[in-house]
């Protein structure tokens, strides 16, 4: 049976479908061909970025290798330096303030033998503390004021006489005991020993060669800032306190530092100098010329105003060399008043070695009444308010207290004549540093007698200022506003 030919309708439909898909395929091919340029451009851009990253990666890799090589060489160098440091001499430093950490009188009285014995005791105590694990050299520095110490020994009774007589021999024995032991006289001056000890303390504590540092200045709060600085810098493990007195200074005792106490090597108590309250009329006149005249309370804004009502009497302040009878009468009058005050009590008082040390600047000047700290408190005790006593606030300047301490009451030999009616304080418990501040403040005010062109009967011992603190550089003097009026008051000291 013969097949029937397809109908024209079916054949036509297949051709349409074929043409349709062929047209779509042609469109896709044309679309791809039209985007070829864009694709080639993008490929080129990506290839460029790849090259940039490759170069950066190569550069970074080279820098890393260079740093690793440098790090290696630095480690080798560091190991070499550490080996040198470990092989180098490790030192033990001992710094002693000889004005407050003083060897016992028994050792001092033995002269050279005592000096060698003191050096041996100090060495053995330090070596026992450090331990024999690694032998290290010991360096000892002692700075002191020879003149001040000898003056204090001479005024402190017979028990110190042997120490005073053999002191120089003791120093020789101590210095000769070891080539690294130095006991040096720095001369008079409150900061003379302090300055050297502070410099050596800072240098040796920060040195890599210092294993331990024994600090023998525990009696003085003035070192607290240096110790705080070393603590902050991370050198606290090197420092060991070496106290002399049984009680350390308040601020230093608060430091969390270890301490080494050596029995029978240093004096355990401060030296006190007895001062007699008995004053003869003959010595009174001399003491008036040596003592401090009446000074203004600290903090006065106008030293030449009514606040100077406690200044020396007109007969005294206006005396001149040509009026010797009036001058003699004035001195006799003041001497009489001082004698009456001095004889009002028979008890003996004491003042600390630090006070004596600061007042021994001249060997030709006898002990001055207004510098005897014990005399300040007791000779004027009748002017205190009964049953009341208060301490100085160390955080507030002395002249900012309410009321400020009365300069006349605490410094003048005959006290404050206003007694309980005085508008300044008579009931403070002052220490030596407070008296020193009072004296310094009084020097900031001009001497009334000298300021008027008269002669000051107290001379160099006047507690008032005889020269302007700023000297020839005073800008107020050029403006005519300086309180120091006399022509001789503006000169360099």
C-alpha positions in Angstrom: 0.0 0.0 0.0 1.5 3.3 -1.0 2.1 6.0 1.7 0.2 9.1 1.4 2.3 12.2 0.9 2.4 14.7 3.8 0.0 17.4 3.7 1.3 20.8 2.9 0.1 22.1 6.2 2.3 19.8 8.3 5.4 20.4 6.2 4.9 24.1 6.5 4.6 24.0 10.3 8.0 22.1 10.7 9.7 24.6 8.6 8.4 27.5 10.7 9.7 25.9 13.9 13.1 25.3 12.4 13.3 28.9 11.2 12.3 30.1 14.6 15.1 28.4 16.5 17.6 29.2 13.8 16.8 32.8 14.2 17.2 32.7 18.0 20.6 31.0 17.6 21.7 33.6 15.2 20.7 36.3 17.7 22.7 34.7 20.4 25.7 34.4 18.2 25.5 38.0 17.2 25.1 39.0 20.9 28.2 37.1 21.8 30.2 38.5 19.0 29.1 42.0 19.9 30.4 41.6 23.6 33.7 40.1 22.6 35.4 43.5 22.8 34.1 44.2 26.3 35.3 40.8 27.5 38.7 41.3 26.0 39.0 44.7 27.7 38.0 43.2 31.1 40.5 40.4 30.7 43.2 42.9 30.0 42.3 44.9 33.1 42.2 41.9 35.3 45.6 40.8 34.0 47.0 44.2 34.8 45.7 44.1 38.4 47.1 40.6 38.8 50.5 41.8 37.7 50.3 44.7 40.3 49.4 42.3 43.1 52.2 39.9 42.1 54.8 42.7 42.2 53.4 43.9 45.7 53.5 40.4 46.9 57.1 40.0 45.8 58.1 43.3 47.4 56.4 42.3 50.7 58.1 38.9 50.6 61.4 40.5 50.1 60.8 43.0 53.0 59.8 40.1 55.2 63.0 38.2 54.4 65.0 41.4 55.1 63.3 41.9 58.5 63.8 38.3 59.5 67.5 38.6 58.7 67.7 41.9 60.6 65.9 40.4 63.5 68.3 37.5 63.5 71.3 39.8 63.6 69.7 41.8 66.4 69.1 38.7 68.5 72.7 37.7 68.0 73.8 41.1 69.1 71.5 41.1 72.1 72.8 37.8 73.2 76.3 39.1 73.0 75.5 42.2 75.0 73.7 40.1 77.6 76.8 37.8 77.9 79.0 40.9 78.3 76.7 42.3 81.0 76.6 39.0 82.9 80.3 38.7 82.6 80.9 42.3 83.7 81.2 43.3 87.4 77.9 43.5 89.3 78.0 46.2 92.0 76.3 46.7 95.3 75.9 50.3 96.2 75.5 51.7 99.7 74.5 55.4 100.0 74.5 56.9 103.5 73.5 60.4 104.6 76.0 60.9 107.4 74.1 63.8 108.9 71.2 61.6 110.0 72.5 58.1 109.8 75.4 58.4 112.3 77.6 55.6 113.6 77.4 54.9 117.3 79.5 56.8 119.8 81.2 53.5 120.8 82.6 53.0 117.3 83.4 56.7 116.8 85.3 56.9 120.1 87.6 54.0 118.9 89.2 56.1 116.2 90.8 54.3 113.3 90.0 50.9 114.8 86.3 51.9 115.1 86.3 53.0 111.5 87.6 49.6 110.3 85.2 47.8 112.6 82.2 49.8 111.3 83.2 49.1 107.7 83.5 45.4 108.6 80.1 45.3 110.3 78.5 47.1 107.4 80.1 44.8 104.8 79.1 41.6 106.6 75.5 42.7 107.1 75.1 43.6 103.5 76.8 40.4 102.2 74.5 38.3 104.5 71.5 40.0 103.2 72.4 39.6 99.5 73.7 36.1 99.9 76.9 34.4 98.6 75.3 33.2 95.3 77.4 35.6 93.2 80.4 37.6 94.5 79.9 41.3 93.8 81.9 44.4 94.8 80.5 46.7 97.5 80.8 50.5 97.0 80.0 52.7 100.0 79.5 56.4 99.9 78.9 58.4 103.1 78.4 62.2 102.9 78.4 64.3 106.1 78.9 67.8 107.5 82.0 67.4 109.7 81.7 70.8 111.3 78.0 70.4 112.1 78.6 66.9 113.6 81.5 68.0 115.8 79.6 71.1 117.0 76.7 68.9 117.9 78.9 66.3 119.7 80.6 69.1 121.7 77.2 70.5 122.8 75.6 67.1 123.6 77.4 66.2 126.8 80.4 64.2 128.0 79.1 61.0 126.4 79.9 62.4 123.0 83.3 63.9 123.9 85.2 60.7 123.0 83.3 60.5 119.7 84.2 64.2 118.9 87.9 63.8 119.7 88.3 60.6 117.7 86.0 61.5 114.8 88.7 62.3 112.3 90.6 59.2 113.1 87.4 57.2 112.6 87.0 58.6 109.2 90.6 57.7 108.3 90.1 54.1 109.5 86.8 53.8 107.5 88.3 55.2 104.3 91.4 53.0 104.6 89.4 49.8 105.3 88.5 49.3 101.6 89.4 51.1 98.3 85.7 51.5 97.4 84.7 53.0 100.8 84.4 56.8 100.8 83.4 58.9 103.8 83.4 62.5 102.6 82.9 65.9 104.3 80.7 68.0 102.0 80.9 71.1 104.3 78.1 73.2 105.7 74.8 73.5 104.0 71.4 71.9 104.4 71.4 70.4 100.9 75.1 69.7 100.5 74.9 66.0 101.4 71.4 65.7 100.0 72.4 66.8 96.5 75.2 64.4 96.1 73.2 61.4 97.5 70.2 62.2 95.2 72.5 62.3 92.1 74.3 59.1 93.0 70.9 57.4 93.9 69.5 58.2 90.5 72.6 57.2 88.5 73.4 53.9 90.3 69.8 52.7 90.6 69.3 53.0 86.8 72.7 51.4 86.0 72.6 47.9 84.6 75.7 47.1 86.6 73.9 47.8 89.9 72.6 44.6 91.5 71.3 46.1 94.8 71.3 49.7 96.3 71.2 50.2 100.1 69.8 53.6 100.9 70.8 55.1 104.2 68.8 58.3 104.2 65.6 57.1 105.8 65.5 59.9 108.3 64.8 62.6 105.7 61.5 62.9 103.8 63.4 65.0 101.2 64.4 61.9 99.4 60.8 60.7 98.9 60.4 62.2 95.4 63.6 60.4 94.1 62.5 57.1 95.5 59.0 57.5 94.0 60.6 58.2 90.6 62.8 55.1 90.8 59.7 53.1 91.8 57.8 54.4 88.8 60.7 53.6 86.5 60.7 49.9 87.6 63.9 50.0 89.7 62.2 49.2 93.0 63.6 45.7 93.1 67.1 47.1 93.5 66.5 49.4 96.5 66.8 48.3 100.1 66.3 50.8 102.9 69.1 51.1 105.5 67.6 52.9 108.5 69.7 54.3 111.2 67.1 55.6 113.7 64.6 53.3 115.1 61.8 55.4 113.5 62.1 56.2 109.8 60.7 59.4 108.3 56.9 59.2 107.9 56.8 59.3 104.1 59.7 56.9 103.6 58.2 54.4 106.0 55.1 54.1 103.8 57.1 52.9 100.8 56.7 49.1 100.2 60.5 48.6 100.2 62.5 46.0 102.1 64.7 47.3 105.0 68.0 46.1 106.5 68.6 47.1 110.2 72.1 46.6 111.5 72.2 46.5 115.3 74.8 48.5 117.2 76.1 50.1 114.0 74.2 53.4 113.8 72.6 55.6 116.5 69.0 54.5 117.1 67.8 57.8 118.4 68.3 61.4 117.2 71.0 63.5 119.0 69.5 66.1 121.3 71.4 69.1 122.5 70.5 70.3 126.0 70.1 74.1 126.2 70.0 75.8 129.6 67.2 78.2 130.4 69.4 80.0 132.9 70.5 83.3 131.4 72.7 85.7 133.2 72.3 89.5 132.9 75.8 89.7 131.4 75.0 87.2 128.7 71.6 88.7 128.0 72.9 91.8 126.4 75.2 89.7 124.2 72.3 87.4 123.3 70.1 90.4 122.3 72.7 91.4 119.8 72.9 87.9 118.5 69.2 87.0 118.7 66.5 87.6 116.2 64.5 90.8 116.5 60.8 90.8 116.5 59.5 89.8 113.0 56.1 90.1 111.3 53.7 87.2 111.1 53.9 85.5 107.8 51.6 86.4 105.0 51.4 90.1 105.6 50.6 92.1 102.5 52.0 95.4 103.7 55.1 94.9 105.9 55.4 98.6 106.5 51.9 99.1 107.7 50.4 98.7 111.2 51.4 95.0 111.1 54.8 96.2 112.1 53.6 97.5 115.4 55.7 94.8 117.1 59.0 96.2 115.7 61.8 97.2 118.0 61.2 100.2 120.2 61.9 103.7 118.8 64.8 104.1 121.2 66.4 101.0 119.7 65.5 101.3 116.0 66.5 104.9 115.8 69.8 104.6 117.5 72.9 105.5 115.6 76.6 105.1 116.3 76.7 108.8 117.5 74.0 108.2 120.1 75.8 105.4 122.1 74.0 106.2 125.5 70.6 105.7 123.9 71.8 102.5 122.2 73.2 101.2 125.5 69.9 101.9 127.3 67.9 100.2 124.5 70.1 97.1 124.7 69.9 97.0 128.5 66.1 97.4 128.3 65.7 94.5 125.9 68.3 92.4 127.8 66.2 92.9 131.0 63.0 91.8 129.3 64.8 88.7 127.9 66.3 87.8 131.2 62.9 88.0 132.9 61.4 85.7 130.3 64.3 83.3 130.3 64.3 83.0 134.1 60.5 82.3 134.3 61.2 78.6 134.0 64.1 76.4 135.3 63.5 73.4 133.1 66.0 72.3 130.4 64.9 71.9 126.9 66.3 70.2 123.8 66.6 70.8 120.2 67.3 68.3 117.4 70.7 67.8 115.7 69.1 69.0 112.4 68.3 72.4 114.0 71.8 72.7 115.4 73.3 71.7 112.1 71.4 74.5 110.3 72.5 77.1 112.8 76.2 76.3 112.9 77.1 78.3 109.7 79.7 80.4 111.5 82.1 79.1 114.2 82.4 82.6 115.5 78.7 83.0 116.3 77.5 81.7 119.6 74.3 79.8 120.0 71.5 82.3 119.1 68.5 82.4 121.4 65.9 82.6 118.7 67.2 79.5 117.0 66.8 77.2 120.0 63.7 75.3 119.1 63.0 74.1 122.6 63.1 77.7 123.9 60.4 78.8 121.5 57.7 76.6 122.8 58.4 76.7 126.6 59.6 80.3 127.0 56.3 81.6 125.7 54.0 78.9 126.9 52.2 81.4 129.1 50.8 83.0 126.0 49.2 79.8 124.7 45.4 79.4 125.0 44.9 77.0 128.0 44.0 73.4 127.0 44.3 74.1 123.3 47.0 72.9 120.9 46.9 72.1 117.2 49.2 70.7 114.6 50.4 72.2 111.3 48.6 70.9 108.2 51.5 69.9 105.9 49.3 70.3 102.8 48.7 74.0 103.5 51.4 76.7 103.4 52.4 78.0 106.8 51.1 81.5 106.1 47.8 80.1 104.8 46.7 78.7 108.2 43.8 80.4 109.9 45.2 82.2 111.8 48.8 82.0 110.7 51.4 81.2 113.4 52.7 84.3 115.2 56.3 85.0 114.1 56.9 87.0 117.3 55.7 84.3 119.6 57.8 81.6 118.0 61.0 83.5 116.9 61.4 86.5 119.2 63.4 86.0 122.3 61.0 87.9 124.5 57.9 86.5 122.8 54.8 88.4 121.7 53.7 91.2 123.9 50.1 90.9 122.8 49.7 87.5 124.5 46.3 85.9 124.1 45.0 89.1 122.4 47.3 88.6 119.4 45.4 88.0 116.2 47.9 85.3 115.1 48.2 81.8 116.4 50.1 80.9 119.5 48.8 77.3 119.9 50.6 75.5 117.0 53.0 72.6 117.6 55.8 73.4 115.2 58.7 71.3 114.1 62.2 72.4 113.0 61.2 72.8 109.4 58.3 75.1 110.4 60.7 77.3 112.3 62.9 77.5 109.3 60.0 78.5 107.1 59.1 81.3 109.7 62.6 82.6 109.5 62.7 82.6 105.7 59.4 84.4 105.6 60.6 87.0 108.1 63.5 87.7 105.8 61.1 88.8 103.1 60.2 91.9 105.1 62.5 94.9 105.4 64.1 95.7 108.7 62.2 98.8 110.0 65.2 100.5 111.5 67.4 100.0 108.4 64.5 100.9 106.1 64.4 104.3 107.9 68.1 104.8 107.4 68.9 104.0 111.0 71.3 101.4 112.4 70.0 97.9 113.2 71.3 96.9 116.6 70.9 93.2 115.8 73.2 93.4 112.7 73.4 90.2 110.6 71.4 88.3 113.2 68.3 90.4 112.6 65.4 88.2 111.5 64.1 91.0 109.2 65.6 91.3 105.7 68.5 93.7 105.3 68.6 93.3 101.6 65.9 92.8 99.0 65.7 89.1 98.0 65.8 90.1 94.3 68.8 92.3 94.8 69.8 94.5 91.8 67.3 92.7 89.6 64.3 93.9 91.5 61.8 95.3 89.0 59.7 96.8 91.8 62.6 99.0 92.9 62.8 100.5 89.4 59.1 101.4 89.7 59.5 102.8 93.2 57.2 100.1 94.6 59.6 97.9 96.5 59.1 97.7 100.3 62.9 97.7 100.8 63.4 101.5 100.6 67.0 102.1 101.9 69.7 102.6 99.3 71.8 99.7 100.6 69.0 97.2 100.4 69.3 96.5 96.7 72.6 94.8 96.3 73.7 91.3 95.3 74.3 89.0 98.2 
